[in-house]
Each structure stands twice: as C-alpha cells, then as structure tokens.
Amino acid sequence: MGLLFLATIPAILFTYSRGALVGLVAVLLCMMLQAKQKLILLPVAVLVFVFAAFLTPQSWRDRMSTQNALDASARSRLNAWSFSWALAKDNPLMGGGFDAFTPALFARYAPTAKDVHGPHSIYFGVLAEHGFIGLFLYLALIASCFAALHRTMQIARFRVDERSASYANMFRFSLVGFLASGAFLGRAYFDLFFAIVACITILRQISAAEWTGASHQDLQDPTTVIDADQFASKDAVL
C-alpha cells in the first residue's frame, strides 16, 4: 500500500490536471502537519519535487505555470462559475436541475454564451443544479463527516484505540483531497466520495460497538442497532 501511495504521485502529475495537483499538495500538507515524525515524509516531498522539476515535459510545466493562469481552460472555468452563480440567483431554491449545463441555459446566463462547459467545480456544480438549498445540504453532509471523524478520533485517543484513530485520520485526509481537488473539478457526484461517507458511518458504528463491549455476534446481527452516542459518557469527555 505504501508503494501504491508513492506511485499515485507521478500518476497525479501526469494527468496534467491542476485540480489534481492542488489535491495532492493539500493531502501532503495535511500529512506533514499531522505526522509525529515529519522526516519520514521528506522522501515523498523529494519525489514530488524531482518529478515536477526534472521528469515532467515542458508542456506540463507550461500548463502549471502561473503565467498561464488565464489560459482558455481557466477562462472557461470562470465563465462556467459565472453561469452557475447567475442560474442559482434566478432559481435559488431548486437550481436548474441535473444536467443544467446546456447551450440553451448558457445562452441565457453565461457571460460567454458559446463557451459551454461543465461546472469545473463541485461547489459551483451543485449550486447551479440544486440552488442554494442544495449546496447547503451538500456542505452540511461534508461538515457532518468531519464532525463525526473528529468525535471518533477524540474518543479513540482517550481509549488508546490507535486503529480507529488511524482510520478516522485516513478518511479525513481523503475528504481534504476531494474537497481541494473538487474546487477545480466537476466531480460532485463522484461515487468514491459517497463511499467515503458510507465508510465513515461504518467506522463510527463499529468503533462504538467495540467501545461499548458489543459482541461479534451483535455486529453480525442486522437487527442490532448500536447508538454511536452511547459511549460518550461524561467521564469520556476530553
């Protein structure tokens, strides 16, 4: 798994995606801040630098250069984001519905009507298709995931449960990568994101069961519902 993690770094770079590069930097920064032995991540940082500086073609460096910040791709993003905002303002409750990025709607709401592209952002994509209420619900789901992970990590550390704490940290980094990359990529309905949400719920359920002393048989019984807040007794508050 460690080797696969390292292999994803050049794979991300050679996607030529600036959004993917933002996600990679965000995850590596989180790992640097969280790691107790930060020197372990030094080889990873060196690997990123070597690939970015010496092993990538000139076309990649030109694309990532700040001098090309307003190239055709960037301008299409700004046009799509302006379209999303205008559409949401006109339809604040429900938005334009799924597949709202159409030539007909661009002709009405976009600054450049003929430049029809996808949202290029999970946030503007949800805003355009589901309005302000839909965006609020989407962000509320993300916030609830971070809250659940924070609570799980707190109690896991209190109970010296390194496994649950490590899983919670892993899912937190996964969300950070998705949210950072998603700011520039239209992947609002990416199935891996919803799989992470499901895994966070499963982690919370299983950890709560172990902390409350539930048996393995209870975990296998589909009729058993374990309240994840039961373990949060007064003496467990940090």
Stockholm file with secondary structure:
# STOCKHOLM 1.0

chainA/1-238         MGLLFLATIPAILFTYSRGALVGLVAVLLCMMLQAKQKLILLPVAVLVFVFAAFLTPQSWRDRMSTQNALDASARSRLNAWSFSWALAKDNPLMGGGFDAFTPALFARYAPTAKDVHGPHSIYFGVLAEHGFIGLFLYLALIASCFAALHRTMQIARFRVDERSASYANMFRFSLVGFLASGAFLGRAYFDLFFAIVACITILRQISAAEWTGASHQDLQDPTTVIDADQFASKDAVL
#=GR chainA/1-238 SS CHHHHHHHHHHHHTTTCHHHHHHHHHHHHHHHHHCSSGGGGHHHHHHHHHIIIIISCHHHHHHHSGGGTTSHHHHHHHHHHHHHHHHHHHSTTTTTCTTCCCHHHHHHHCSSTTCCCCCSSHHHHHHHHHHHHHHHHHHHHHHHHHHHHHHHHHHHHHTTCHHHHHHHHHHHHHHHHHHHHHTSSCCTTCHHHHHHHHHHHHHHHHHHHHHTTCCHHHHHCTTCCCCTTTTCCGGGCC
#=GC SS_cons         CHHHHHHHHHHHHTTTCHHHHHHHHHHHHHHHHHCSSGGGGHHHHHHHHHIIIIISCHHHHHHHSGGGTTSHHHHHHHHHHHHHHHHHHHSTTTTTCTTCCCHHHHHHHCSSTTCCCCCSSHHHHHHHHHHHHHHHHHHHHHHHHHHHHHHHHHHHHHTTCHHHHHHHHHHHHHHHHHHHHHTSSCCTTCHHHHHHHHHHHHHHHHHHHHHTTCCHHHHHCTTCCCCTTTTCCGGGCC
//
